[in-house]
């Protein structure tokens, strides 16, 4: 009987460990740690706040992360096939409010999805891509983005 309890405890611990590993980390918490500095972009003719990725965040590149947030409307005419996700609702997001660049991310969807509501929260997971050089895109990009259930 004593061995059955030990085996049961071992199996329970193993199951809990696998469950914890199966959940991708919260991308926003990773992005909070990124430092930003002023960088000059010829394309804009001005300095722009831009990330300086350290080894800790670089270790997450290509790995799966999860982001929960709100869809920011983008112009369909641009031909962009992804979406922009904000940690905050539309009125408080980076573009309209006073949030920082670490609170918005591009999500490049694995497949086209139906229209989204602006102030409804959504959860996506995908592989993290860090943008160091292209000012036409956001600093944080999820590739192979998949919509998750809340």
N, C-alpha and C positions, 0 to 999 in steps of 0.2 A: 504494500500500500504506500509505503514511504517513497518508493521509486516512481510510482505513478504520479505523485504530486510533483516530484522533481521534473519529470518528463513534461507534465502539463505546464509547469512554470517556464520551462525552457521553450516549449512551443509557443506559448503566449508572448514571451519576450521576443522571439524571432519574428512572429507575426506583427507585433507592434513596430519593430525595427524596419520591416519591409514597408509597412504602411507609411511611416514617416519619410522614407526615402523616395516613395513613389510620387509624392506631392512636390511639384517644382517650387522653387523659392519665389517669394514675392519680389518681383522686379523693382518696384518702387523703393523698397528698402535698400536694394543694391545701388540704385541711382542716387539716393540721398547722400551716399558717401563720396560721390564724384566731386572733385574740385573744378571750378570754372575759372578761366582767365580771359583777359581781353586779347583777341587775335585779329589781325588786319586781313581782310578779304578784298582782293582787287576787284572782284565781281561787284561788290557793293560800294567800294571806295570808302570803307569805314571799318572801324573796329567793332567786333561782335563778341559777346560772351560765348566762349566755346569750351568744351570739356577737356580736361587733361586726365586721360585714363591711366590709372596706376595698375600695378600687377594684380591686385586683388580683383578689380573689375574685369581686367583682361582674361583672368582665369575663367570667367563665366561666358566668354564669347563662344558661340556655337552650341552652348548648352541650353536646355529648356528652362524657361522662366514663365511665371504667370503674372498677368497684370489685370487688375480689376479697375474699372473706371467708366468714363462717359465718352461717347462719340462726339467728336468735333466735326461739324460740317465742312466739307472741302468742295471746291469747284470741280464739277465733273468734267468741265471743258479741258482741264489740264491733262487728261488722259491717265491720271494716277489711279491705279487699280487697288489700292489699299485703303486704309482709313487712319485717322489720327485719334488716338485714345488719350484722354486726360485723366489724371488722378482726381481732378476736381470737376464739378459741374460747369457747364458752359460759361456762366457769368463769372466764375472764379478761375478759369483756366489761364494758362500761360499767355494766350493771345488776347484775352479780354480782361483779365484781372491782373494780379501782381504776382502770380506764381512763377517759379523758375523753370529753366529748360529741363530740369530733372523730373518734371511733373507731366511731361508729354512724350509720347512715343508713336512711331509709325508702326502699323500692323499690316504686313503684307500677307494677305489671306491665301490659304491653301486652295480654297474654292470660293467663288462669288457667293455672297450671302444676301438675303433680302434686306430691305431698307431697315435702318435702325432708328430708334427714338432718341432724341438729343439728351433728355434728362433722365434716362433710364440706365441703371448700372448694368454693365456687361463684364464678363470675365473671358480673357483670351489666354492661350498658352502658345508658345512658339520658341524658336531658337533665337537667342540674342545676337544681334549684329551691332557692333559699335562703329559709328560713323565719325571718323577723325578728320576727313578732308573735304567733304562735299556739302557746301552751305545750302544746296537746294533740297537737302533732306534733313530730318531731325537727327539728333545725336544718338538716340536709342531706337533701334528697329527690331521688331519681332518678325522673323521670316517663318514661313510655313505656319502662319497663324491659324488657330482653330478656336471657334467659339465654344466656350464651356457652359454648362448649366450652373446657375447660381445655387 
